[in-house]
Amino acid sequence: MIKVQNITKSFGKLQVLKGIELHIPQGKLYSIVGPSGAGKTTLLQIMGTLSKPDSGHLEIHGQSVFKLGERRLAAFRNQEIGFVFQFHYLLPEFTALENVCIPAFIGKKSKKEAEKKASDLLQFLGLEERMTHKPAELSGGERQRVAVARALINDPAVIFADEPSGNLDTKNREDLHDLFFKLRDEFNQTLVIVTHDENFARQSDQIVRMRDGWIES
């Protein structure tokens, strides 16, 4: 499903990734863990096509992504990849429903189709009474669930998440983790999550441990 072959990345004289090899099957939840500076976020950004490697090969869902031109790569990212970050990055002037719809509008879906899918997702995530609320009116856990709905709106092949529960309290963190496992179990969703939460990582299908730009195990 995701094939990473000999990925390297440097920033100036600092080599952050030193030849990463990784294969992630469909419908699995992989946790990437390691100390600060290990290269976790850089690897996630490259797998998510937000950054390009210096060398190596990345294949997602059978597509060699970095062989695509910029326009086709942007379309691929919109349709096949969902992102959830530590900070939800919701647009403050828009409602929860409107925020979820944005990737669908970028993907040229009609307003009716996008709003129906966004509404269904928010209901699934227990936010049916919060759809017309703006981010400032939502709790931290609610804002992050809206971000998850936004990541799911285009039925992506994979969801990448970077410390998605890092700013949440214990209850909301556990609820978000439970949601990720529910997405894997009920929808066969592939998820790759950078986390410092060892308890969550131990429950995932595979722990990818990184240190100094390498995968240890």
MDAnalysis code that builds the backbone (N, CA, C; Angstrom):
import MDAnalysis as mda
import numpy as np

u = mda.Universe.empty(651, n_residues=217, atom_resindex=np.repeat(np.arange(217), 3), trajectory=True)
u.add_TopologyAttr("name", ["N", "CA", "C"] * 217)
u.add_TopologyAttr("resid", np.arange(1, 218))
u.add_TopologyAttr("resname", ["MET", "ILE", "LYS", "VAL", "GLN", "ASN", "ILE", "THR", "LYS", "SER", "PHE", "GLY", "LYS", "LEU", "GLN", "VAL", "LEU", "LYS", "GLY", "ILE", "GLU", "LEU", "HIS", "ILE", "PRO", "GLN", "GLY", "LYS", "LEU", "TYR", "SER", "ILE", "VAL", "GLY", "PRO", "SER", "GLY", "ALA", "GLY", "LYS", "THR", "THR", "LEU", "LEU", "GLN", "ILE", "MET", "GLY", "THR", "LEU", "SER", "LYS", "PRO", "ASP", "SER", "GLY", "HIS", "LEU", "GLU", "ILE", "HIS", "GLY", "GLN", "SER", "VAL", "PHE", "LYS", "LEU", "GLY", "GLU", "ARG", "ARG", "LEU", "ALA", "ALA", "PHE", "ARG", "ASN", "GLN", "GLU", "ILE", "GLY", "PHE", "VAL", "PHE", "GLN", "PHE", "HIS", "TYR", "LEU", "LEU", "PRO", "GLU", "PHE", "THR", "ALA", "LEU", "GLU", "ASN", "VAL", "CYS", "ILE", "PRO", "ALA", "PHE", "ILE", "GLY", "LYS", "LYS", "SER", "LYS", "LYS", "GLU", "ALA", "GLU", "LYS", "LYS", "ALA", "SER", "ASP", "LEU", "LEU", "GLN", "PHE", "LEU", "GLY", "LEU", "GLU", "GLU", "ARG", "MET", "THR", "HIS", "LYS", "PRO", "ALA", "GLU", "LEU", "SER", "GLY", "GLY", "GLU", "ARG", "GLN", "ARG", "VAL", "ALA", "VAL", "ALA", "ARG", "ALA", "LEU", "ILE", "ASN", "ASP", "PRO", "ALA", "VAL", "ILE", "PHE", "ALA", "ASP", "GLU", "PRO", "SER", "GLY", "ASN", "LEU", "ASP", "THR", "LYS", "ASN", "ARG", "GLU", "ASP", "LEU", "HIS", "ASP", "LEU", "PHE", "PHE", "LYS", "LEU", "ARG", "ASP", "GLU", "PHE", "ASN", "GLN", "THR", "LEU", "VAL", "ILE", "VAL", "THR", "HIS", "ASP", "GLU", "ASN", "PHE", "ALA", "ARG", "GLN", "SER", "ASP", "GLN", "ILE", "VAL", "ARG", "MET", "ARG", "ASP", "GLY", "TRP", "ILE", "GLU", "SER"])
u.atoms.positions = np.array([
    [0.831, -1.198, 0.000],
    [0.000, 0.000, 0.000],
    [0.876, 1.263, 0.000],
    [1.799, 1.342, 0.990],
    [2.813, 2.404, 1.000],
    [4.177, 1.731, 0.970],
    [4.978, 2.085, -0.017],
    [6.323, 1.541, -0.128],
    [7.329, 2.689, -0.116],
    [8.196, 2.675, 0.863],
    [9.255, 3.664, 1.004],
    [10.575, 2.946, 0.761],
    [11.354, 3.416, -0.211],
    [12.597, 2.746, -0.554],
    [13.760, 3.739, -0.581],
    [14.692, 3.544, 0.331],
    [15.959, 4.289, 0.367],
    [15.752, 5.808, 0.343],
    [14.807, 6.275, 1.155],
    [14.522, 7.708, 1.223],
    [15.594, 8.422, 2.047],
    [16.180, 9.452, 1.446],
    [17.129, 10.301, 2.162],
    [16.652, 11.751, 2.101],
    [17.040, 12.528, 3.114],
    [16.677, 13.948, 3.143],
    [17.674, 14.696, 4.013],
    [18.200, 15.790, 3.469],
    [19.116, 16.640, 4.221],
    [18.599, 18.074, 4.207],
    [18.940, 18.804, 5.252],
    [18.698, 20.239, 5.324],
    [20.063, 20.887, 5.540],
    [20.605, 21.453, 4.459],
    [21.969, 21.941, 4.521],
    [22.926, 20.774, 4.722],
    [23.796, 20.862, 5.724],
    [24.760, 19.793, 6.003],
    [24.191, 18.718, 6.925],
    [22.970, 18.933, 7.423],
    [22.373, 17.979, 8.359],
    [21.552, 16.944, 7.602],
    [21.983, 15.695, 7.648],
    [21.218, 14.620, 7.015],
    [20.203, 14.098, 8.024],
    [18.924, 14.312, 7.721],
    [17.842, 13.973, 8.645],
    [17.356, 12.553, 8.432],
    [17.273, 12.107, 7.179],
    [16.892, 10.731, 6.858],
    [18.029, 10.092, 6.068],
    [18.395, 8.866, 6.436],
    [19.635, 8.272, 5.934],
    [19.422, 6.967, 5.171],
    [18.289, 6.864, 4.496],
    [18.024, 5.654, 3.722],
    [16.914, 4.826, 4.335],
    [15.710, 5.391, 4.387],
    [14.576, 4.753, 5.050],
    [13.935, 3.725, 4.129],
    [13.690, 2.532, 4.680],
    [12.973, 1.461, 3.999],
    [11.767, 1.092, 4.853],
    [10.573, 1.110, 4.246],
    [9.363, 0.845, 5.022],
    [8.241, 0.411, 4.090],
    [7.490, -0.608, 4.515],
    [6.313, -1.054, 3.770],
    [5.133, -1.119, 4.719],
    [4.063, -0.404, 4.387],
    [2.862, -0.351, 5.228],
    [1.694, -0.932, 4.450],
    [1.105, -2.037, 4.905],
    [-0.009, -2.665, 4.191],
    [-1.315, -1.884, 4.346],
    [-2.249, -2.183, 3.460],
    [-3.590, -1.596, 3.525],
    [-4.283, -2.013, 4.819],
    [-5.015, -1.066, 5.418],
    [-5.860, -1.377, 6.555],
    [-5.124, -1.576, 7.869],
    [-3.893, -1.098, 7.965],
    [-3.121, -1.231, 9.195],
    [-2.868, 0.135, 9.819],
    [-2.656, 0.137, 11.126],
    [-2.321, 1.355, 11.854],
    [-0.873, 1.219, 12.326],
    [-0.017, 2.061, 11.797],
    [1.404, 2.069, 12.159],
    [1.698, 3.308, 12.999],
    [2.434, 3.113, 14.087],
    [2.893, 4.222, 14.914],
    [4.377, 4.441, 14.679],
    [4.772, 5.696, 14.489],
    [6.176, 6.057, 14.352],
    [6.603, 6.771, 15.633],
    [7.587, 6.216, 16.316],
    [8.027, 6.771, 17.593],
    [9.532, 6.985, 17.557],
    [10.005, 7.776, 18.510],
    [11.434, 8.042, 18.597],
    [11.673, 9.394, 19.237],
    [12.905, 9.670, 19.646],
    [13.217, 10.945, 20.294],
    [13.122, 12.110, 19.322],
    [13.067, 13.312, 19.869],
    [13.075, 14.507, 19.041],
    [14.343, 14.524, 18.187],
    [14.184, 14.901, 16.915],
    [15.316, 14.929, 16.011],
    [15.585, 13.619, 15.302],
    [14.742, 12.607, 15.553],
    [14.963, 11.295, 14.928],
    [14.622, 11.295, 13.448],
    [13.776, 12.263, 13.015],
    [13.362, 12.328, 11.618],
    [11.925, 11.910, 11.388],
    [11.162, 11.748, 12.450],
    [9.784, 11.242, 12.351],
    [8.904, 12.144, 11.495],
    [8.865, 13.426, 11.831],
    [8.000, 14.353, 11.112],
    [8.467, 14.541, 9.675],
    [9.781, 14.572, 9.457],
    [10.293, 14.688, 8.088],
    [9.849, 13.504, 7.246],
    [9.927, 12.302, 7.807],
    [9.469, 11.109, 7.089],
    [7.979, 11.191, 6.808],
    [7.202, 11.623, 7.792],
    [5.757, 11.721, 7.606],
    [5.423, 12.733, 6.511],
    [6.122, 13.868, 6.497],
    [5.863, 14.878, 5.478],
    [6.213, 14.380, 4.082],
    [7.256, 13.583, 3.976],
    [7.611, 13.025, 2.669],
    [6.581, 11.983, 2.243],
    [6.181, 11.100, 3.152],
    [5.160, 10.112, 2.805],
    [3.839, 10.785, 2.437],
    [3.576, 11.925, 3.064],
    [2.367, 12.665, 2.762],
    [2.485, 13.582, 1.557],
    [3.619, 13.544, 0.880],
    [3.926, 14.334, -0.331],
    [3.981, 15.832, -0.073],
    [4.121, 16.234, 1.182],
    [4.264, 17.653, 1.507],
    [5.696, 18.131, 1.318],
    [6.619, 17.181, 1.273],
    [8.029, 17.479, 1.077],
    [8.608, 16.401, 0.169],
    [9.616, 16.756, -0.612],
    [10.237, 15.786, -1.507],
    [11.571, 15.323, -0.937],
    [11.896, 14.043, -1.104],
    [13.181, 13.538, -0.618],
    [14.313, 13.965, -1.539],
    [15.530, 13.848, -1.043],
    [16.692, 14.073, -1.896],
    [16.894, 12.900, -2.844],
    [16.583, 11.710, -2.367],
    [16.685, 10.513, -3.199],
    [15.755, 9.449, -2.637],
    [15.495, 8.432, -3.447],
    [14.646, 7.340, -3.011],
    [13.326, 7.305, -3.762],
    [12.489, 6.360, -3.379],
    [11.245, 6.080, -4.100],
    [10.095, 5.978, -3.106],
    [8.955, 6.572, -3.466],
    [7.746, 6.484, -2.651],
    [6.578, 6.070, -3.533],
    [5.907, 5.002, -3.138],
    [4.730, 4.528, -3.861],
    [3.556, 4.456, -2.892],
    [2.429, 5.029, -3.281],
    [1.203, 4.991, -2.481],
    [0.078, 4.490, -3.359],
    [-0.559, 3.411, -2.904],
    [-1.715, 2.886, -3.626],
    [-1.360, 2.579, -5.081],
    [-0.133, 2.093, -5.311],
    [0.291, 1.722, -6.650],
    [0.815, 2.863, -7.497],
    [0.839, 4.075, -6.948],
    [1.278, 5.239, -7.707],
    [2.651, 5.704, -7.220],
    [3.588, 5.815, -8.151],
    [4.892, 6.392, -7.841],
    [4.724, 7.906, -7.803],
    [4.560, 8.455, -6.604],
    [3.995, 9.803, -6.471],
    [4.922, 10.906, -6.966],
    [6.222, 10.763, -6.767],
    [7.109, 11.859, -7.122],
    [7.476, 11.867, -8.601],
    [6.881, 10.959, -9.360],
    [6.986, 11.029, -10.811],
    [5.863, 11.873, -11.413],
    [4.918, 12.272, -10.567],
    [3.817, 13.116, -11.026],
    [4.262, 14.570, -11.118],
    [3.688, 15.318, -12.047],
    [3.886, 16.755, -12.091],
    [3.196, 17.413, -10.914],
    [3.496, 18.692, -10.674],
    [2.979, 19.379, -9.494],
    [1.451, 19.382, -9.445],
    [0.791, 19.626, -10.573],
    [-0.669, 19.681, -10.582],
    [-1.274, 18.313, -10.284],
    [-0.739, 17.271, -10.930],
    [-1.258, 15.923, -10.700],
    [-0.932, 15.452, -9.283],
    [0.212, 15.857, -8.755],
    [0.563, 15.494, -7.384],
    [-0.393, 16.154, -6.396],
    [-0.730, 17.412, -6.629],
    [-1.684, 18.096, -5.754],
    [-3.046, 17.420, -5.797],
    [-3.478, 16.996, -6.984],
    [-4.757, 16.296, -7.111],
    [-4.702, 14.945, -6.402],
    [-3.593, 14.237, -6.542],
    [-3.420, 12.952, -5.857],
    [-3.484, 13.151, -4.346],
    [-2.791, 14.158, -3.848],
    [-2.790, 14.446, -2.414],
    [-4.200, 14.737, -1.916],
    [-4.943, 15.518, -2.681],
    [-6.308, 15.878, -2.295],
    [-7.218, 14.656, -2.226],
    [-7.059, 13.731, -3.153],
    [-7.967, 12.597, -3.256],
    [-7.549, 11.394, -2.417],
    [-6.252, 11.185, -2.242],
    [-5.775, 9.926, -1.671],
    [-5.181, 10.040, -0.270],
    [-4.937, 11.276, 0.200],
    [-4.252, 11.458, 1.472],
    [-5.047, 12.394, 2.375],
    [-5.207, 11.986, 3.626],
    [-5.816, 12.842, 4.642],
    [-4.783, 13.158, 5.718],
    [-4.857, 14.364, 6.274],
    [-3.889, 14.796, 7.284],
    [-4.606, 15.208, 8.570],
    [-4.014, 14.816, 9.701],
    [-4.448, 15.305, 11.011],
    [-3.186, 15.721, 11.752],
    [-3.142, 16.983, 12.195],
    [-1.943, 17.512, 12.837],
    [-2.195, 17.759, 14.323],
    [-1.128, 18.048, 15.057],
    [-1.259, 18.346, 16.481],
    [-2.149, 19.568, 16.692],
    [-1.982, 20.554, 15.840],
    [-2.835, 21.735, 15.870],
    [-3.830, 21.572, 14.730],
    [-5.089, 21.691, 15.018],
    [-6.146, 21.271, 14.088],
    [-6.181, 22.076, 12.789],
    [-5.687, 23.323, 12.820],
    [-5.648, 24.171, 11.626],
    [-7.031, 24.342, 10.988],
    [-8.055, 24.480, 11.812],
    [-9.377, 24.814, 11.285],
    [-9.430, 26.315, 11.013],
    [-10.172, 26.698, 9.978],
    [-10.319, 28.115, 9.657],
    [-11.350, 28.729, 10.604],
    [-10.944, 29.746, 11.380],
    [-11.800, 30.236, 12.469],
    [-13.099, 30.872, 12.006],
    [-13.140, 31.386, 10.767],
    [-14.340, 32.079, 10.300],
    [-15.398, 31.128, 9.758],
    [-15.069, 29.847, 9.628],
    [-15.983, 28.865, 9.063],
    [-16.529, 27.943, 10.149],
    [-17.732, 27.414, 9.920],
    [-18.320, 26.444, 10.847],
    [-17.613, 25.100, 10.722],
    [-17.925, 24.197, 11.643],
    [-17.374, 22.843, 11.573],
    [-17.710, 22.196, 10.233],
    [-18.971, 22.304, 9.816],
    [-19.390, 21.712, 8.550],
    [-18.608, 22.312, 7.380],
    [-18.456, 23.613, 7.366],
    [-17.746, 24.283, 6.270],
    [-16.274, 23.884, 6.241],
    [-15.654, 23.757, 7.410],
    [-14.256, 23.343, 7.470],
    [-14.070, 21.945, 6.890],
    [-14.977, 21.050, 7.209],
    [-14.879, 19.672, 6.714],
    [-15.046, 19.632, 5.198],
    [-15.874, 20.511, 4.662],
    [-16.169, 20.521, 3.224],
    [-15.004, 20.987, 2.352],
    [-14.053, 21.729, 2.915],
    [-13.040, 22.406, 2.095],
    [-12.282, 21.463, 1.157],
    [-11.740, 20.317, 1.627],
    [-11.035, 19.437, 0.678],
    [-11.948, 18.902, -0.424],
    [-13.221, 18.706, -0.122],
    [-14.163, 18.241, -1.144],
    [-14.389, 19.317, -2.197],
    [-14.480, 20.570, -1.767],
    [-14.628, 21.659, -2.740],
    [-13.376, 21.771, -3.611],
    [-12.202, 21.616, -3.001],
    [-10.963, 21.646, -3.781],
    [-10.964, 20.520, -4.812],
    [-11.542, 19.382, -4.424],
    [-11.647, 18.244, -5.332],
    [-12.794, 18.326, -6.311],
    [-13.446, 19.500, -6.401],
    [-14.488, 19.780, -7.403],
    [-15.801, 19.035, -7.138],
    [-16.035, 18.633, -5.890],
    [-17.328, 18.041, -5.570],
    [-18.377, 19.140, -5.448],
    [-19.609, 18.807, -5.747],
    [-20.677, 19.793, -5.661],
    [-20.942, 20.157, -4.201],
    [-21.537, 21.332, -3.994],
    [-21.856, 21.779, -2.634],
    [-22.786, 20.789, -1.946],
    [-23.769, 20.290, -2.660],
    [-24.725, 19.348, -2.081],
    [-24.033, 18.058, -1.666],
    [-23.186, 17.523, -2.553],
    [-22.487, 16.269, -2.260],
    [-21.516, 16.443, -1.097],
    [-20.770, 17.542, -1.106],
    [-19.787, 17.782, -0.049],
    [-20.464, 17.945, 1.306],
    [-21.546, 18.721, 1.365],
    [-22.228, 18.958, 2.637],
    [-22.888, 17.686, 3.157],
    [-23.405, 16.849, 2.262],
    [-24.002, 15.585, 2.701],
    [-22.933, 14.679, 3.318],
    [-21.787, 14.545, 2.650],
    [-20.716, 13.700, 3.177],
    [-20.167, 14.273, 4.483],
    [-19.964, 15.597, 4.540],
    [-19.458, 16.226, 5.756],
    [-20.427, 16.024, 6.917],
    [-21.713, 16.169, 6.648],
    [-22.732, 15.969, 7.675],
    [-22.718, 14.534, 8.189],
    [-22.613, 13.573, 7.272],
    [-22.567, 12.161, 7.677],
    [-21.346, 11.880, 8.554],
    [-20.202, 12.439, 8.180],
    [-18.986, 12.219, 8.955],
    [-19.089, 12.837, 10.349],
    [-19.593, 14.054, 10.417],
    [-19.715, 14.711, 11.723],
    [-20.704, 13.975, 12.620],
    [-21.750, 13.431, 12.045],
    [-22.675, 12.616, 12.831],
    [-21.979, 11.352, 13.329],
    [-21.220, 10.708, 12.453],
    [-20.486, 9.503, 12.836],
    [-19.532, 9.792, 13.991],
    [-18.963, 10.984, 14.009],
    [-17.998, 11.361, 15.040],
    [-18.661, 11.996, 16.264],
    [-19.990, 11.957, 16.321],
    [-20.708, 12.454, 17.484],
    [-20.821, 13.955, 17.566],
    [-20.744, 14.630, 16.420],
    [-20.770, 16.095, 16.404],
    [-21.989, 16.650, 15.679],
    [-23.071, 15.849, 15.652],
    [-24.244, 16.283, 14.885],
    [-24.857, 17.580, 15.407],
    [-24.659, 17.889, 16.682],
    [-25.209, 19.121, 17.238],
    [-24.197, 20.262, 17.247],
    [-23.030, 20.052, 16.638],
    [-21.991, 21.070, 16.659],
    [-21.613, 21.541, 15.259],
    [-22.373, 21.105, 14.259],
    [-22.001, 21.375, 12.869],
    [-21.956, 22.855, 12.527],
    [-22.832, 23.638, 13.111],
    [-22.894, 25.062, 12.773],
    [-22.034, 25.922, 13.696],
    [-21.308, 25.284, 14.606],
    [-20.434, 26.019, 15.517],
    [-19.082, 26.286, 14.864],
    [-18.513, 27.420, 15.188],
    [-17.174, 27.755, 14.708],
    [-16.129, 27.193, 15.687],
    [-14.883, 27.062, 15.243],
    [-13.862, 26.430, 16.087],
    [-13.742, 27.004, 17.491],
    [-13.880, 28.318, 17.642],
    [-13.756, 28.933, 18.964],
    [-14.856, 28.468, 19.921],
    [-15.930, 27.934, 19.379],
    [-17.049, 27.461, 20.193],
    [-16.971, 25.967, 20.495],
    [-15.896, 25.319, 20.047],
    [-15.735, 23.888, 20.239],
    [-14.629, 23.602, 21.245],
    [-14.727, 22.471, 21.916],
    [-13.653, 22.044, 22.814],
    [-12.470, 21.540, 21.993],
    [-11.336, 21.324, 22.652],
    [-10.164, 20.819, 21.954],
    [-10.428, 19.467, 21.305],
    [-11.107, 18.585, 22.020],
    [-11.425, 17.277, 21.462],
    [-12.369, 17.370, 20.282],
    [-13.342, 18.275, 20.370],
    [-14.278, 18.461, 19.258],
    [-13.570, 19.022, 18.035],
    [-12.679, 19.977, 18.247],
    [-11.940, 20.543, 17.112],
    [-11.094, 19.468, 16.415],
    [-10.497, 18.582, 17.203],
    [-9.673, 17.551, 16.583],
    [-10.532, 16.521, 15.844],
    [-11.738, 16.254, 16.328],
    [-12.639, 15.353, 15.593],
    [-13.115, 15.997, 14.292],
    [-13.304, 17.306, 14.307],
    [-13.628, 18.003, 13.051],
    [-12.463, 17.846, 12.076],
    [-11.237, 17.955, 12.580],
    [-10.057, 17.784, 11.727],
    [-9.995, 16.371, 11.153],
    [-10.397, 15.376, 11.942],
    [-10.438, 13.993, 11.444],
    [-11.490, 13.868, 10.343],
    [-12.658, 14.464, 10.559],
    [-13.705, 14.434, 9.527],
    [-13.205, 15.081, 8.239],
    [-12.505, 16.194, 8.370],
    [-11.945, 16.870, 7.190],
    [-10.955, 15.956, 6.469],
    [-10.156, 15.213, 7.224],
    [-9.192, 14.291, 6.609],
    [-9.890, 13.156, 5.864],
    [-11.104, 12.811, 6.285],
    [-11.819, 11.667, 5.715],
    [-12.740, 12.036, 4.554],
    [-12.978, 13.309, 4.319],
    [-14.048, 13.747, 3.425],
    [-13.915, 13.198, 2.004],
    [-12.693, 13.006, 1.519],
    [-12.503, 12.522, 0.147],
    [-12.214, 11.025, 0.077],
    [-12.518, 10.303, 1.171],
    [-12.256, 8.856, 1.221],
    [-10.811, 8.529, 0.851],
    [-9.847, 9.062, 1.591],
    [-8.445, 8.883, 1.222],
    [-7.972, 7.445, 1.404],
    [-6.918, 7.097, 0.672],
    [-6.310, 5.779, 0.835],
    [-5.593, 5.668, 2.174],
    [-5.062, 6.780, 2.673],
    [-4.287, 6.757, 3.909],
    [-4.474, 8.061, 4.666],
    [-4.422, 7.968, 5.992],
    [-4.420, 9.152, 6.845],
    [-3.075, 9.218, 7.562],
    [-2.413, 10.364, 7.439],
    [-1.186, 10.636, 8.170],
    [-1.510, 11.600, 9.305],
    [-0.992, 11.297, 10.493],
    [-1.252, 12.156, 11.649],
    [0.039, 12.414, 12.400],
    [0.291, 13.663, 12.742],
    [1.515, 14.070, 13.438],
    [1.162, 14.556, 14.836],
    [1.418, 13.726, 15.833],
    [1.102, 14.036, 17.234],
    [-0.334, 14.561, 17.372],
    [-1.325, 13.864, 16.842],
    [-2.688, 14.413, 16.805],
    [-3.319, 14.606, 18.173],
    [-2.834, 13.867, 19.176],
    [-3.419, 14.005, 20.514],
    [-2.515, 14.787, 21.461],
    [-1.475, 15.413, 20.921],
    [-0.474, 16.077, 21.753],
    [-1.013, 17.202, 22.614],
    [-2.071, 17.870, 22.168],
    [-2.611, 19.007, 22.918],
    [-3.915, 18.683, 23.645],
    [-4.260, 17.395, 23.736],
    [-5.532, 17.010, 24.326],
    [-5.352, 16.492, 25.752],
    [-6.403, 16.655, 26.564],
    [-6.372, 16.064, 27.898],
    [-6.559, 14.551, 27.801],
    [-6.442, 13.862, 28.930],
    [-6.434, 12.402, 28.929],
    [-7.690, 11.813, 28.300],
    [-8.865, 12.317, 28.676],
    [-10.120, 11.763, 28.154],
    [-10.224, 11.958, 26.646],
    [-9.969, 13.174, 26.170],
    [-10.057, 13.436, 24.731],
    [-8.972, 12.689, 23.953],
    [-7.814, 12.526, 24.560],
    [-6.744, 11.762, 23.915],
    [-7.161, 10.302, 23.731],
    [-7.727, 9.715, 24.766],
    [-8.179, 8.319, 24.674],
    [-9.309, 8.178, 23.660],
    [-10.222, 9.148, 23.639],
    [-11.326, 9.105, 22.680],
    [-10.803, 9.172, 21.242],
    [-9.806, 10.037, 21.004],
    [-9.251, 10.161, 19.663],
    [-8.537, 8.875, 19.250],
    [-7.782, 8.289, 20.164],
    [-7.104, 7.036, 19.859],
    [-8.110, 5.929, 19.548],
    [-9.182, 5.861, 20.345],
    [-10.237, 4.872, 20.075],
    [-10.828, 5.082, 18.681],
    [-10.980, 6.336, 18.285],
    [-11.527, 6.649, 16.963],
    [-10.606, 6.126, 15.863],
    [-9.310, 6.296, 16.026],
    [-8.377, 5.799, 15.015],
    [-8.504, 4.284, 14.846],
    [-8.619, 3.564, 15.954],
    [-8.768, 2.109, 15.855],
    [-10.116, 1.732, 15.232],
    [-11.133, 2.523, 15.513],
    [-12.448, 2.284, 14.907],
    [-12.387, 2.469, 13.396],
    [-11.671, 3.496, 12.944],
    [-11.515, 3.728, 11.506],
    [-10.776, 2.564, 10.845],
    [-9.782, 2.033, 11.539],
    [-9.064, 0.869, 11.003],
    [-9.971, -0.362, 10.953],
    [-10.675, -0.621, 12.049],
    [-11.416, -1.867, 12.169],
    [-12.697, -1.884, 11.344],
    [-13.403, -0.748, 11.291],
    [-14.705, -0.718, 10.625],
    [-14.625, -0.269, 9.166],
    [-13.590, 0.473, 8.808],
    [-13.511, 1.029, 7.454],
    [-12.242, 0.599, 6.708],
    [-11.445, -0.275, 7.336],
    [-10.210, -0.744, 6.710],
    [-9.296, 0.422, 6.323],
    [-9.331, 1.466, 7.148],
    [-8.543, 2.668, 6.877],
    [-7.084, 2.432, 7.253],
    [-6.182, 2.858, 6.398],
    [-4.751, 2.821, 6.689],
    [-4.363, 4.111, 7.409],
    [-3.649, 3.992, 8.518],
    [-3.251, 5.164, 9.292],
    [-1.783, 5.062, 9.664],
    [-1.075, 6.182, 9.539],
    [0.327, 6.284, 9.942],
    [0.425, 7.469, 10.885],
    [0.820, 7.205, 12.138],
    [0.705, 8.222, 13.176],
    [2.029, 8.392, 13.912],
    [2.568, 9.604, 13.870],
    [3.718, 9.954, 14.691],
    [3.212, 10.265, 16.094],
    [3.787, 9.612, 17.102],
    [3.285, 9.796, 18.454],
    [4.399, 9.638, 19.483],
    [4.231, 10.308, 20.616],
    [5.089, 10.074, 21.774],
    [4.372, 9.230, 22.819],
    [3.146, 8.819, 22.520],
    [2.337, 8.050, 23.466],
    [2.647, 6.562, 23.297],
    [3.471, 6.031, 24.172],
    [3.897, 4.631, 24.059],
    [2.727, 3.669, 24.263],
    [1.787, 4.019, 25.117],
    [0.642, 3.142, 25.337],
    [-0.171, 2.985, 24.053],
    [-0.403, 4.094, 23.364],
    [-1.104, 4.041, 22.084],
    [-0.291, 3.258, 21.065],
    [1.013, 3.519, 21.005],
    [1.870, 2.836, 20.031],
    [1.829, 1.327, 20.224],
    [1.816, 0.884, 21.477],
    [1.809, -0.558, 21.737],
    [0.537, -1.237, 21.243],
    [-0.541, -0.471, 21.100],
    [-1.795, -1.044, 20.612],
    [-1.874, -1.074, 19.084],
    [-0.952, -0.405, 18.417],
    [-0.997, -0.323, 16.955],
    [-0.523, -1.643, 16.339],
    [-0.741, -1.779, 15.040],
    [-0.332, -3.005, 14.364],
    [1.181, -3.141, 14.285],
    [1.873, -2.013, 14.213],
    [3.329, -2.048, 14.105],
    [3.905, -0.754, 14.671],
    [4.958, -0.882, 15.452],
    [5.696, 0.283, 15.932],
    [6.944, 0.438, 15.071],
    [7.115, 1.614, 14.499],
    [8.322, 1.947, 13.735],
    [9.159, 2.872, 14.617],
    [10.268, 2.345, 15.106],
    [11.119, 3.134, 16.004],
    [12.240, 3.783, 15.201],
    [12.357, 5.094, 15.345],
    [13.386, 5.839, 14.616],
    [14.392, 6.468, 15.570],
    [15.616, 6.566, 15.095],
    [16.673, 7.259, 15.831],
    [17.727, 7.725, 14.838],
    [18.074, 8.998, 14.922],
    [19.170, 9.570, 14.111],
    [19.007, 9.298, 12.619],
    [17.762, 9.387, 12.141],
    [17.523, 9.275, 10.703],
    [17.421, 7.868, 10.165],
    [17.418, 6.878, 11.072],
    [17.283, 5.480, 10.679],
    [16.071, 4.865, 11.353],
    [15.581, 3.770, 10.795],
    [14.584, 2.956, 11.472],
    [15.312, 1.871, 12.247],
    [15.105, 1.876, 13.562],
    [15.764, 0.889, 14.442],
    [15.045, -0.457, 14.379],
    [13.708, -0.396, 14.376],
    [12.913, -1.633, 14.403],
    [11.515, -1.325, 13.918],
])
